[in-house]
Amino acid sequence: MNRKHLLPNVTLIPSNTPGITTVCYHSNDQSDIIIGSVYMPYNDRSVQQLDEYKLTVGCMQGLMDSHYFVFGGDLNVDKNVNTAAFTRMDSFCQTNKLKWLIYDTSEVNDDLKRECI
């Protein structure tokens, strides 16, 4: 199936925040699939950033409550550092039984690793 065949089955879903872009793929014989790209606010630990982070997580929750979902993007949070942003995202993931992708570059050769960093 090429892109031209997919286009009539794809609709944009409003997210009410500039950090989330979501589309819905409608299928006649299976459940709809929502795919979202998330760009969380940079974690500068300011009150404004935390408010924006909470708003974005809240919008993600609203989308999760009504669809099958795949999130991708830049969460701007380190899973191994205990910050307010991490706490908010970790709680969201646990509530929704979501898994974080943990990438491991230990087996990537050094030339490729330099290109990725």
Summary of the structure (lengths in Angstrom):
residues: 117
radius of gyration: 16.7
end to end distance: 33.8
largest distance: 46.5
contacts: 263
relative contact order: 0.14
helix: 38%
strand: 20%
